[in-house]
Amino acid sequence: MTGDIRTNGYNNSTIFFVPPADSFVPKEQEWRVNPYSQKMYTYLINYVTVKQLQGRQGAPTCTVIMNVPAILLSIGGPSAPGNIWHAFTDVLIPLFLASKPFGGEVQLLISSYHQDFIDKHSLIINDLTRYEIINFDEDREVRCYPQMTVGLLNHRDFGIDPERAFDRFDMYKFRLYIRNTYSLPVDVDIPYKIHDSLPDKKPRLMLIFRSSTRKFLNKEEIEEAITMNGFELVQMDLKNGDDLTKLSKVVDSCDVLMGIHGAGLTNIVFLRTNAVMIQVIPLGGSHMNNAAHGYYDRPAQEMKLRTIDYTITVEESSLLDKYGWDHPAVKDPEAVAARGWQDRQKYYWFEQDVRLNVTRFEPVLIEALELLQK
């Protein structure tokens, strides 16, 4: 929207569009807008009302006049609990695409405000605006702007469509932007290649441990297999992932990031070009395989990272121990997935853990090492 735009956040989360004095608007109109980028999510999200007035009568009086545009967005929904994949997919990437062309000359009005989200991602958010960040739902000012974007749109899951982005921006450039924002060397070779002349130098593999769903049940066996196949092991516990500045530097020091399909793999944004992501894909049929490819493989490849997928067998899933061979979730994942998201989520996302067959998995580690040595 461009023109005379006024906000009323505290009382009723309303944006007023005031028409020019010489224009004719036959009647007042209003729209209820979901400002979250993924419109299918409606929980934990405060909707915004956009009103087009007939004239200046009825428009709230400005208490703050800004000469820069504004973007109104939501950080509610699934990004609110701290899920880093949703934070990037639903908020940070769409916000970057909407705000970066302004070069910091834009103000952010945030609905469904969560201070912990702002604190965790402050380096990115503060890079995108030079102005105070407004908690829109609690804002008692009537702020007036010459231009406003209400709500964000994402191109695809954890991705950017260069055809729709400014300057044909893509995920490779976005990863370099993130590295620069976190004061990491922007585009250098993987650590193993830089230091491979050192005696006894081993590539570093960061292993992500999930603490709740889809966790590894034989952690010690996996750690031993990693070290026995020539890697230096680095561990990451997702419970300690709130300090992204510290975490980014540890990820940057690694050549491989490995984990079960889940939000922790989003930390590939901190890897260097040509690093390797190993994704362990749990039981779940084509539904889980498609999610693994769309959520992580495709973005990683677009970031110029190498990817290796390891799809577990039924014997490696805890669902076999829990339900036995005759249960549909074990013997026919495609049929269970076809029932809808509720059953897919219950069995394959929430109830499943993984006991990795390290003998079967060993060729993946060998392949990763060969990729790093090329």
C-alpha positions as CSV (number, residue, x, y, z in Angstrom):
1,M,0.0,0.0,0.0
2,T,1.2,3.5,-0.9
3,G,-0.3,6.7,0.4
4,D,-1.5,7.9,3.8
5,I,-1.4,4.8,6.0
6,R,-2.0,4.9,9.7
7,T,-1.8,2.3,12.4
8,N,-3.8,1.5,15.5
9,G,-2.2,-1.5,17.0
10,Y,-3.2,-1.6,20.7
11,N,-7.0,-1.2,20.4
12,N,-7.9,-3.4,17.5
13,S,-4.8,-4.2,15.3
14,T,-6.0,-2.0,12.5
15,I,-4.3,-0.4,9.5
16,F,-6.1,2.6,8.0
17,F,-5.7,3.6,4.4
18,V,-6.7,7.2,4.0
19,P,-7.5,8.2,0.4
20,P,-6.2,11.4,-1.2
21,A,-8.5,14.5,-0.7
22,D,-9.3,14.7,-4.4
23,S,-10.3,11.1,-4.8
24,F,-13.7,9.5,-4.6
25,V,-14.2,6.3,-2.6
26,P,-17.8,5.1,-2.9
27,K,-17.8,3.2,0.4
28,E,-15.5,2.1,3.2
29,Q,-14.0,-1.4,2.8
30,E,-12.1,-3.6,5.1
31,W,-10.2,-6.9,5.0
32,R,-9.0,-9.2,7.7
33,V,-5.4,-10.2,6.9
34,N,-3.2,-13.0,8.3
35,P,0.2,-11.3,8.5
36,Y,2.1,-14.7,8.9
37,S,3.8,-15.8,5.7
38,Q,2.4,-19.3,5.7
39,K,-1.3,-18.6,5.4
40,M,-2.3,-22.1,6.4
41,Y,-1.2,-21.4,9.9
42,T,-3.7,-19.6,12.0
43,Y,-2.9,-20.5,15.6
44,L,-1.0,-18.2,17.9
45,I,-1.4,-15.5,15.3
46,N,-3.2,-12.1,15.7
47,Y,-5.0,-11.1,12.5
48,V,-4.9,-7.5,11.3
49,T,-7.8,-5.5,9.9
50,V,-7.0,-3.3,6.9
51,K,-9.6,-0.5,6.4
52,Q,-9.9,1.7,3.3
53,L,-11.7,4.8,4.5
54,Q,-13.9,7.1,2.4
55,G,-12.0,10.2,3.5
56,R,-10.1,11.7,6.4
57,Q,-13.1,11.8,8.6
58,G,-12.8,8.9,11.0
59,A,-9.1,8.5,10.5
60,P,-7.1,8.5,13.7
61,T,-4.8,11.4,14.3
62,C,-1.1,10.7,13.7
63,T,1.1,10.8,16.9
64,V,4.2,9.6,15.1
65,I,5.0,10.5,11.5
66,M,7.5,8.4,9.6
67,N,9.1,9.2,6.2
68,V,10.2,5.6,5.6
69,P,8.1,2.5,4.6
70,A,6.9,-0.1,7.1
71,I,6.5,-3.8,7.0
72,L,4.0,-5.4,9.3
73,L,4.7,-9.1,10.0
74,S,3.9,-11.8,12.5
75,I,6.3,-14.0,14.4
76,G,3.5,-16.2,15.9
77,G,2.5,-19.6,14.6
78,P,5.0,-22.4,14.6
79,S,7.9,-20.0,14.6
80,A,6.9,-18.8,18.1
81,P,8.1,-21.8,20.2
82,G,11.7,-21.5,18.8
83,N,11.7,-23.9,15.9
84,I,14.6,-22.6,13.8
85,W,13.4,-24.1,10.5
86,H,10.1,-22.3,10.9
87,A,12.0,-19.2,12.0
88,F,13.9,-19.1,8.7
89,T,11.2,-20.5,6.4
90,D,8.3,-18.5,7.7
91,V,9.9,-15.3,9.0
92,L,13.6,-14.6,8.3
93,I,13.8,-15.5,4.6
94,P,10.5,-13.7,3.7
95,L,11.4,-10.7,5.8
96,F,14.8,-10.5,4.2
97,L,13.2,-10.6,0.7
98,A,10.7,-7.9,1.6
99,S,13.0,-5.6,3.5
100,K,16.6,-5.9,2.1
101,P,15.8,-3.7,-1.0
102,F,15.2,-0.8,1.3
103,G,18.7,-0.9,2.6
104,G,17.7,-0.5,6.3
105,E,15.3,2.4,5.6
106,V,12.2,0.6,6.7
107,Q,10.5,0.1,10.0
108,L,9.2,-3.3,11.3
109,L,5.9,-3.6,13.0
110,I,5.7,-7.0,14.6
111,S,2.5,-8.8,15.6
112,S,2.3,-11.8,17.9
113,Y,5.5,-10.4,19.3
114,H,8.0,-12.6,21.2
115,Q,11.0,-11.0,22.7
116,D,12.9,-14.3,22.8
117,F,12.6,-14.6,19.0
118,I,13.8,-11.0,18.5
119,D,16.8,-11.7,20.8
120,K,17.7,-15.0,19.2
121,H,17.7,-13.5,15.7
122,S,18.7,-10.0,16.5
123,L,21.8,-9.9,14.2
124,I,19.6,-10.5,11.2
125,I,16.7,-8.3,12.2
126,N,18.9,-5.4,13.2
127,D,20.7,-5.6,9.9
128,L,17.4,-5.2,8.0
129,T,16.2,-2.1,9.7
130,R,17.8,1.0,11.2
131,Y,14.7,1.9,13.2
132,E,13.0,0.9,16.4
133,I,11.2,-2.5,16.2
134,I,7.6,-2.0,17.2
135,N,5.5,-4.5,19.2
136,F,2.4,-3.8,17.1
137,D,-0.2,-5.5,19.4
138,E,0.9,-3.3,22.4
139,D,1.6,-0.1,20.5
140,R,-0.5,2.9,21.7
141,E,0.9,5.3,19.0
142,V,-0.9,6.1,15.8
143,R,2.0,5.8,13.4
144,C,1.7,7.2,9.9
145,Y,3.7,6.0,6.9
146,P,3.9,6.7,3.2
147,Q,4.1,3.0,2.3
148,M,3.4,-0.3,4.0
149,T,3.6,-4.0,3.3
150,V,1.0,-5.9,5.4
151,G,2.1,-9.5,5.9
152,L,4.9,-11.6,4.4
153,L,4.9,-14.2,1.6
154,N,7.3,-17.1,1.3
155,H,8.4,-18.6,-2.0
156,R,8.7,-22.2,-0.8
157,D,9.9,-24.2,2.2
158,F,13.3,-22.9,3.3
159,G,13.9,-21.5,-0.1
160,I,14.0,-18.6,-2.5
161,D,12.7,-18.5,-6.1
162,P,15.3,-16.2,-7.9
163,E,12.6,-15.4,-10.5
164,R,10.6,-13.7,-7.8
165,A,13.4,-12.2,-5.7
166,F,15.2,-8.9,-6.1
167,D,18.4,-9.0,-8.2
168,R,17.6,-12.7,-8.8
169,F,18.7,-13.5,-5.2
170,D,19.0,-17.2,-4.4
171,M,19.8,-19.5,-1.4
172,Y,23.5,-19.5,-2.2
173,K,23.6,-15.7,-1.8
174,F,21.4,-15.9,1.2
175,R,23.8,-18.4,3.0
176,L,26.7,-16.0,2.2
177,Y,24.6,-13.1,3.6
178,I,24.0,-15.1,6.8
179,R,27.7,-15.9,7.1
180,N,28.6,-12.2,6.7
181,T,25.9,-11.2,9.3
182,Y,27.4,-13.6,11.8
183,S,30.9,-12.4,11.1
184,L,32.0,-15.7,9.5
185,P,34.4,-15.7,6.5
186,V,32.1,-15.2,3.6
187,D,33.1,-17.7,0.9
188,V,36.1,-19.8,1.9
189,D,36.9,-23.5,1.4
190,I,35.9,-26.1,3.9
191,P,38.1,-26.3,7.0
192,Y,39.5,-29.7,6.1
193,K,40.7,-28.4,2.7
194,I,42.4,-25.4,4.3
195,H,44.2,-27.4,6.9
196,D,44.6,-30.8,5.1
197,S,48.4,-30.4,5.1
198,L,48.6,-30.6,8.9
199,P,49.6,-34.0,10.2
200,D,46.8,-36.2,11.5
201,K,44.2,-33.6,10.3
202,K,40.7,-35.1,10.3
203,P,37.5,-33.6,8.9
204,R,35.1,-32.4,11.6
205,L,31.6,-33.9,11.7
206,M,28.9,-32.2,13.8
207,L,26.3,-34.7,15.0
208,I,23.0,-33.2,16.0
209,F,21.2,-34.9,18.9
210,R,17.5,-34.4,19.2
211,S,16.2,-34.7,22.8
212,S,12.6,-35.5,22.2
213,T,11.1,-36.9,19.0
214,R,13.1,-38.6,16.2
215,K,16.2,-39.0,18.4
216,F,19.1,-41.5,18.1
217,L,18.8,-44.4,20.5
218,N,22.3,-45.8,20.1
219,K,24.3,-42.6,20.4
220,E,27.6,-44.3,21.6
221,E,27.6,-46.7,18.7
222,I,27.1,-43.9,16.2
223,E,29.9,-41.8,17.8
224,E,32.3,-44.7,17.6
225,A,31.5,-45.4,14.0
226,I,32.1,-41.7,13.1
227,T,35.5,-41.6,14.8
228,M,36.5,-45.0,13.5
229,N,35.9,-43.8,9.9
230,G,38.3,-40.9,10.1
231,F,36.2,-38.0,11.5
232,E,36.7,-35.7,14.5
233,L,33.3,-35.7,16.3
234,V,31.6,-32.5,17.3
235,Q,28.4,-32.8,19.2
236,M,25.4,-30.4,19.1
237,D,22.5,-30.7,21.5
238,L,19.5,-28.8,20.3
239,K,18.7,-27.7,23.8
240,N,21.8,-25.5,23.7
241,G,20.9,-23.8,20.3
242,D,19.7,-20.4,21.5
243,D,23.0,-18.6,21.2
244,L,23.3,-18.6,17.4
245,T,26.4,-16.4,17.4
246,K,28.3,-19.1,19.4
247,L,26.7,-22.0,17.5
248,S,27.4,-20.4,14.1
249,K,31.1,-20.4,14.8
250,V,31.1,-24.0,15.8
251,V,29.2,-25.1,12.7
252,D,31.5,-23.0,10.5
253,S,34.4,-25.0,11.9
254,C,32.9,-28.3,10.7
255,D,33.0,-30.0,7.3
256,V,29.9,-32.2,7.8
257,L,26.6,-31.6,9.5
258,M,24.7,-34.8,10.3
259,G,21.3,-35.4,11.9
260,I,17.9,-37.0,11.7
261,H,15.4,-35.1,9.6
262,G,14.4,-32.2,11.7
263,A,14.8,-28.5,12.5
264,G,18.4,-28.8,13.6
265,L,19.5,-29.3,10.0
266,T,18.6,-25.7,9.4
267,N,22.0,-24.9,10.8
268,I,23.4,-25.7,7.3
269,V,23.1,-21.9,6.7
270,F,26.3,-21.6,8.8
271,L,28.3,-24.2,6.8
272,R,30.9,-23.3,4.1
273,T,30.6,-23.9,0.4
274,N,31.1,-27.6,-0.5
275,A,30.5,-28.8,3.1
276,V,28.4,-31.9,3.4
277,M,25.0,-32.5,5.0
278,I,24.1,-36.0,6.0
279,Q,20.3,-36.4,6.5
280,V,19.0,-39.6,8.2
281,I,15.4,-40.1,7.0
282,P,13.1,-41.9,9.4
283,L,10.4,-44.4,8.4
284,G,7.4,-42.7,6.7
285,G,7.4,-43.7,3.0
286,S,7.3,-41.2,0.2
287,H,5.8,-38.5,2.5
288,M,8.9,-38.5,4.7
289,N,11.2,-38.8,1.7
290,N,9.5,-35.8,0.0
291,A,9.8,-33.8,3.2
292,A,13.5,-34.6,3.5
293,H,14.1,-33.5,-0.1
294,G,12.0,-30.4,0.0
295,Y,12.9,-29.1,3.4
296,Y,16.6,-29.8,3.4
297,D,18.2,-31.5,0.3
298,R,17.0,-28.9,-2.2
299,P,17.8,-25.9,-0.1
300,A,21.3,-27.3,0.7
301,Q,22.1,-28.0,-2.9
302,E,20.9,-24.5,-3.8
303,M,23.3,-23.2,-1.1
304,K,26.2,-25.1,-2.9
305,L,26.5,-27.7,-0.2
306,R,26.7,-31.5,-0.9
307,T,24.0,-33.8,0.4
308,I,23.8,-37.5,1.4
309,D,20.6,-39.1,2.4
310,Y,20.4,-42.3,4.5
311,T,16.9,-43.8,4.6
312,I,16.5,-46.1,7.5
313,T,15.0,-49.6,7.3
314,V,12.0,-50.8,9.3
315,E,14.3,-52.6,11.7
316,E,16.0,-49.2,12.6
317,S,12.7,-47.6,13.6
318,S,11.5,-47.7,17.2
319,L,8.0,-48.1,15.7
320,L,8.8,-51.8,15.1
321,D,9.5,-52.3,18.8
322,K,6.4,-50.4,19.8
323,Y,3.8,-51.8,17.4
324,G,5.2,-54.9,15.8
325,W,5.3,-56.0,12.1
326,D,1.5,-56.2,11.7
327,H,0.7,-52.6,12.6
328,P,-0.2,-50.4,9.5
329,A,2.3,-47.8,10.6
330,V,5.1,-50.4,10.3
331,K,4.0,-52.5,7.3
332,D,2.3,-49.9,5.2
333,P,3.5,-46.3,5.8
334,E,2.0,-45.1,2.4
335,A,-1.5,-46.2,3.6
336,V,-1.1,-44.5,6.9
337,A,0.3,-41.3,5.3
338,A,-2.7,-41.2,3.0
339,R,-5.0,-40.8,6.0
340,G,-3.8,-37.3,6.4
341,W,-1.4,-35.1,8.4
342,Q,-2.7,-36.1,11.9
343,D,-1.7,-39.8,11.5
344,R,1.6,-38.9,9.7
345,Q,2.5,-36.6,12.5
346,K,1.5,-39.0,15.2
347,Y,3.5,-42.0,14.0
348,Y,6.4,-40.7,11.9
349,W,7.1,-37.3,13.4
350,F,6.2,-37.6,17.1
351,E,6.4,-41.3,18.1
352,Q,9.4,-42.4,16.2
353,D,13.1,-42.7,17.2
354,V,16.0,-44.3,15.3
355,R,18.5,-47.0,16.2
356,L,21.0,-46.6,13.4
357,N,22.5,-49.8,12.0
358,V,26.1,-48.6,12.0
359,T,27.3,-51.3,9.7
360,R,24.7,-50.4,7.0
361,F,25.4,-46.7,7.6
362,E,29.2,-46.9,7.3
363,P,29.2,-46.5,3.5
364,V,27.6,-43.1,4.0
365,L,30.5,-41.9,6.2
366,I,33.0,-43.2,3.6
367,E,31.1,-41.3,0.8
368,A,31.2,-38.1,2.9
369,L,34.9,-38.5,3.4
370,E,35.5,-39.1,-0.3
371,L,33.5,-35.9,-1.2
372,L,35.6,-33.8,1.2
373,Q,38.8,-35.2,-0.3
374,K,37.8,-34.2,-3.9
